[in-house]
Amino acid sequence: MVLHLQSLLSLLKLPFGGDERHRLALQAVLCLQQLCVFLRSRLNFHRDPNFSSTEQGTASQNSSISYCHEARVPPRSQDPSPGSSSPRPSVIGRTVQRPRGDGQDWDAASSSGNSTQANANSRISLHSPLEVGHIDLPDIENEDTLELQMKQLSLPQFCVSVLENAIPLLRTGSRRMTMEVLELLVEDMFLIGDTISENVWEDDSLFALELKDKLLLVFGLLGDTILYHKTNVSAEQPEVMLVHHRMAFISISLFTVRLLQILLPVEKASKVLQKSLLNALFLLSLDTSFSLEHPSIHESVAAYLEQMSTENYSIYKQASEAAYSIECTCSFMTEVRKKGDKNLSELVELADKALSSLPYHQHFPLLQEFIHICSNIWKSAEANPSLQAEGQKVLLRLLSHPLLNIKTEAYHCCLEAVKDCLGIHNMTKPVSSSCHGVHFLLHPKVLYEICTFGLQEDKNEVNSTAKAILMHLFQGRLVMAALTWNKFIEALCPVIPVLQGYADTKDKLGKCVLTLSETTSDKGEGILPRTTRLRAALRLLFSKKQLVRSVALKHLTFYLSNEEGANLKRPHLRDSVLSSLSNLFVVERTIELKLDDKIESIIKAETIEKLYDILTSAAVDLALRKSAAEQLAIILEDTKVHGIVKKLGVIEEILAYLNECIHVDGKLMEPIVLPCLILLRKLVYADPDVRLSLAQQSSLLLLLFRVSLLFQNDHAVLTETTVLLCLLLFDEAARTETWADGTTHNGTGLPDFTLPVAVVRRYHLPVRITAHHVVSPNTVVVPLSSECLAMKPVSDMLKMAWNLSWYNGIENLLQVINYEEEAEIFLDLLKLSSEDFLIFKLTCTNYGLQDCLNSIIQAVSHRDVRSALTRLSFYVLNERLALKCTSGSCGTTLKNFVWQKAINRFLQVLPASVEDEKLLVDVLRFLNKLLREQRSSLESDHLKWILKSLHKNKPKSLLGLLVQPESQVRDEIDEIQTAVRQRLDKELIHLFNTLLFCSVSLTDREGLELAGSFRTELALKLLQCLRLTDAPHFYGLPSLERTLRGMVHVTALPGWSTYSAAVEPLTICKKYLTGLLEVISSFYVEWGGNAMSFMGKGVTKSTVLCLLHLSHEMMAQAKDIDWISLWSLPFDNSEERVLSHLRLAWLVPLWVDRDPEVRFTALGIGSALTSLDTGCIALAESCRNISGGLWGTVINILLDQSECSMVRREAAFILQNLLVIPMPAEDVKDSVWQGPCVHDEESGFSQTGKPALKALLHHCQFYEHVNQMVKRCYLGCYMFDLNSSKEDNLIVEKDFDDSLNLWKAPSSQSRSSYSQSTSETMIRSVSPSLGSVTELQATVQMNSTSFIPETVVDRLMAQGQSDTTTTESPYQHDFPMSTSMCKQHAVVTPALLSAICNLLHNLLIVTPKDTGIALQQAHLLTSLSSLVSANLVERCILELKAPLGLPCHTEHVKAQVLLLLQYWSSVSRLLKSCLLMDSQLVIQDELLKTLLRNTFTILSIHPRDGLDTELTSVLHETWVDFFTLLTTLLWKSGQVSFPSVTAALANHCTAIIDTICDCIHLSATYPALYTASLQFLSVLLNEEGRRKLQDRQSVCQNPTISFLLDQVEGCQASVIQLTTLIIQVCERKSSKDVLKEVATNALLSLLAVSESAQKCALEVGLIDSCIEDMKHIHTQLNLDSLKPGKAQKKKEENLIKQLRCSMQLLRNCLFQNEECKMAALKAHLVHVLHSLWPWFLIDDDSMQIALHLLCVYTANYLAGCSSLCWASGGQSSLPSARSAAGNSLMHNILKLASQVSNDRSPIQQVVFCLLSNLALSHDCKGLIQKSNFLQNFLCLSLPKGSHKSPGNVSTPWLKLLLNLSFGEDGQQTIMKINGFLDQVVEICKYKHKSSQHLALLILHNLCFSPTNKPKILANDKAIAVLSACLESDSCAVQRIGAASLWALLHNYQKAKVTLKNPSIRRRIDEAYSSAKQTTPQPEENELHAYYLKCLENIVQLLDC
């Protein structure tokens, strides 16, 4: 096999030989494609636990791939003769050795091969099914095993070799070759994803190192290929080649990134430093059109690039930011040009983001529009300050932009705005309407930017514009409004220190600046405020220009002369003196300002205070004060003491000294001036707040100026004064935080006094300081350097981004007609070339698809169509690689009808030549690709269109191409024509199979009809193709295989044979059966199975699968016909075929075929046949010649621990079916069906029927095997986990290499056919497996023991006598449990256990007692219930709702969920049967706890979001089984199981109620689920009702159901929703509807236990609705009573039934709910019942329900009781149906009670209960008294003797009398009855506990009435009874007696005489003594205390 692969790989190099051998290389590529697909499927097959088998069968003679065994296991003989050890039967067919033929495998994935054991908990050895194969030599036994292993080619090696050899082909110029190679690489990539782990980069083994080297080489090749196709897109290339290179570039790039994602984690990308790959990724990251079309792939490219190259990634990020900025630019321009109101905030934000790309595109209209927006924002007085601030930031960035042309344009736009607002043309407009437009410039920050940086810009374009702006502002005062001018001056003040640097006597702007400090009138007025003007004048003295300083002195003259007290200050100034002092502040030597804030202060505060005292003391000598000042000046070098000095007020003292010094008499103070100035300077320098405060004091400034004049000759003093003035005058310019955001002082050190460079340069400053703002703080950094922009990929990216953004998307761009004209406003580097447009067209999938389809429509030659199809194939492949198969552009394009127009003619017109056939092959091939990717989302309209196209032009349709005319078959001698025809047949079958798959989604009538007709017609066409006897096609296995595969698909859905108008369905089935049996007979049976047949495995598998599908179809179509006999196969084709039949024995070889799928499917046929009684009998008869017969054979297969689960499952199904037919309980010879037959060879004893079944199960140790199956169940998705770590590999032998590191977690799907159950085989074909569940999987033991007898190991021996199972004597061989195993166990999966549960269910029915005992002994039910956690199902469903992996992994998860849910369904059905047979089997704490937890968890899963129809359906089926199980559990053992159910429900209460609501919604579509859920709810709530009536809440530890429904917050809303839904169902459904009855029962139960439900019912009007229904029924009954006949009688019964239902609903709704009772009162319930009373009298059931309703209504509701006394005419307008005695319902009730007062009927119990309630009402009590009803009490016949019970008759009476005795009036009423007291006393004597207790309570109540006391005391029997109570054994009776005696003694002296009777007194004393000594139970403390108190009071009263 390795040689074959190497040959294929070598063929890939042919195109580079230069001899045009492309065709051969292309065929090799196609072959490798199929091989990759098959290998992937084969890998999935071996990873599927359901088909995992430990059998090491002989190597397949006709397998295209074979595998070697473990090195330690010698290979078995490959001799297929009957004498070999093969267990296959040899009695059927030929026994000669047949040579190999030309058969081919249909699907290598599904062939079983010789798979080695793949343990779930161990890693795969090198000899696993993952390996492609080894050299298949005939004498393999003699080969050295080690040598063979060394020659093997592992799957990872194969995958990498394909990459290595195929990637160079991507650089050929052939589009077809490129396409096919990409298809190969994609399939290879998926295979790599399953076989090579990302951990390969961490592995240091030799194998991994070699693999890494090759992978690096592959990545390098891919990078080179991408670069090759990218760089070849140029104007020199023809358009055809440009298209080819671009399409190849996109597809190869997508493949490369996907391969990287699979093999290389992003965090490890730095290890792969292939330069070509890095360059390719860099180019890809900058490809704008690619990133737009495939954003997720582009994100991955960027992630890899970041890890691989920081430099390239940085360029990419900068380019991306620039591209985003470009997008913002275009968005800004688009929004600005829109009419109407604009979102200014959004525009400002866009403009800000657009700045970074401005240097690239230099689209200056952006600046113009933005400055216009800024002007508008600042115009309004109500503008948003934050918006103004944001706009100002952008403006400042524009004014300070580093690019000169952008800055120039920004200044120019500002100037134009100023001119527009302040121009002379605005003189005619209102002032305020125009000048406000300059407000955006009138801000200190903006003016600072202009003055500081604009004016000093080297380039004249900027500084001249800046000067012009300022000049317009200075000169525009006359045009400005006062507000605007004031705003300008206010904004200008902080900037004056900078602006004055430009003061000049010659320049226009300089002159304007000089005028700022000028005082224009004698009143001191000027442009600036007085203080600001003074500061400006002083500041000019620091100017570097002599003339300016002179002007400044003139300006200062006004201030000095007009200063307050100027005549008393020195010096006396004259103009001549000042004019000579222009250089006063020009200091020759500058000083450095420096203070120390780092050293630790050593000066104490006391020292500073003493020095301050000396300084400020007038009594101290001046010299001493000077010394103190000097010392303080030194101390102030430490800034930490400044605070102390300032608090002492030293600044004020210094200023006082200075003022004193300049006084005319201050000559004496001159010595102290210098230290004072030094002190002040240090304080001002160190504290900005002090500086700010002093700078605004004009008096201080003049003071310092006079000091400088006074000491102009004292250099030290002058210097200090100059420095001090400098600090104060330039303070605002020193504050950097004013001019830029985010430059605040951190407060940790001394703030520096720095000035802008513009200030430092233009002034003579006396200090040396650091300059700031060399460049503007607002300047932006250009994101892309010129070097980056010079890179073509970057410039191309930005160019693309500009055009895409400008035209708002690629679609609009491609629709532009006159691009050249529209692009004239762009820079040349922004204009797109024709190649750029082509790239856009090709990259945009939507546009490309439309273009290709239009090309096909307009094509004039085959070549044009092929070219378009190739491009279409590229697009489909790209969507697949980008994981957009259903949501991408291909799916979108399918939604329009352009593609139909393009494809239509190829589906309608048949090919007329070979060339036409070749083109049709290409069309169909593309269509198959497209439908394969889109089949899950294909819309029904498109599918119906294809089906209609196939039905047109019969018989000249594509269906007709399947069957060739005979003449054409004979004439086909041309090899090319034959090859084309074969390819056409292949693509046709593929298309039809895909359509069959997609047609399942059709649900409408037209779609179903089209799909059905297509299916039947295709079935007939395929049947014609199945011509085995035709010599030319006898060996055409590929054709036969394709035909059979099509037949598999066509027969997969039920009803496939029913849509033919010409042929009956059964006839079609018979023809199919005949043809398929011929295949089996000719190719399989005659040659003894596939060991000697050359038929391909695919043929066998397809044939058997077709037969399985056919069996179900025949079952459906031949219901009354014996079709089983048609399945019998004759021995041969001779004329004696009638005499000798194989019957169904041909199935047996298939049951032991080496392919597990064939075995599985063949057993599925057996299970299908045995679903009928005739099939069971026929199959049993056919197996008579096999050892063990049918029963033994199937049981052996089931219990074969080396067999795979799916095969064993089908065996279980057969057994299940065999048990359905009733078998005799004893040995009956003449029975048609005897069941199993066992025979003991030693004793000769035989058994049949049930005894034989028991013996067989016992002999095979069936239940022990089942128990082991449960323990070995594997819940994982795959048989082996491919994601092993390095640590795991340490325990594995490293014979050759360490390739174990290469396996990774699977993500592919096994597509093997299997049946969910036997009857469902034809529907589903997905893998029953799920992702790794290592924490839940069962451990597969490697050394476990065997439970299979040796007769089971070698099953189906050739010899045999009869249909019996031969067993040895139990005395000779016992098959102990410790029998050692020689081989490993196969995996047991939930699918098998589901079948086992069904089998156990049937066994439980057939042999209930024995099966029950076996289940109990083996603890099987507990094991089965706890095997699968519902949390696993829940997690899987959550994953399905939010899938993270590939679609195939999602299918795995779905399949596993289906199996697990079906497992739970089977378990629940089994448990239900166990409950019905013996509830004790299930009522076990451990079992119930686990079962209920899992049950309620699964019932809590809501499938509304994210689950498909199939999964939802199965989930609903599981719900039905769970609800039914819970209902049965509560019904059979409610008292025992109810607490457990309640406890489990508490955790899921809300979710379960929501689930039931969902089930109610499904009442129309799924009535079984609806019924099951509501039945469970009814039974559950009924149990809760029983609990409440029994008052068991005190002993219930868990929350009760009532508490959950009414008190749990989240549950109340769900209960209300549930109640509303049920009420809606009850109102909508007909009374005859069974669903309404179910809903009514549930509603009754719900209302009885839930207050929330009652409240909801009240709100939705249930009470009013029921009463209205009762009114309607009453009217209808009256009308119908006048009509005679049986029909009317039936109708009356229905109305009575509805009436009962309404009354029951009302009863439960009113139960213990006063609000509902009030509603019933308002709705006149009583009067409705009164009107219906005559009907109640003739129907006891209705009467009983009505009385129950009244009992509930009147309980604790006096208003309701009183309503019964109202006359019927007073409150109700309902006419009475018949005349009734009395005029109220109360009278009728009393009359009824009188009639039943002495019987024991249910009505008597209820009516007296009602009267007991009514007796508490005053009104009712009066009617009872007046009616003389109570006299009936004396008529009670009481039994003689105290030990006899008065029975149930007296109890209702006593309850009534007790309620009457609670009131004084009631006592008087009953005491008036003659003999009442004697009657009650007599009842008190009886031992009947209830009656005695009630009678004593009546007597007790009577004792409290002063009126009754004499009568009681006069009755000796009454006193005797009461005194005797004290000696009773009942504490309650004792308390009643004591309380009664105390009541008689209280305030009644005459009672003492009677009670002092010695016998009575003795009883009292004994009771009192006993009570004092008694210690009661804690819960009876209060009652005992009351009893003791009664006795104490009795004793005290008697002792008085």
Disulfide bonds with the S-S distance in Angstrom:
none
